[in-house]
Amino acid sequence: MSFDIDMTQVIRQFANVFGSLMPLLFPFIGALLALFVFGGLINIIRNYQSR
């Protein structure tokens, strides 16, 4: 029992799903980046004030 998988079709389907999900992920990536930068700034200010 053997079957071959058309890899180009699989890759095309994966790219299609990934492309349709990507716009949904951008707000989360942006929010995480903003939180990271904001936390870093607060950390720097806190360190500066404690001196």
ABEGO torsion letter per residue (X at the ends): XBBBBBAAAAAAAAAAAAAAAAAAAAAAAAAAAAAAAAAAAAAAAAAAAAX
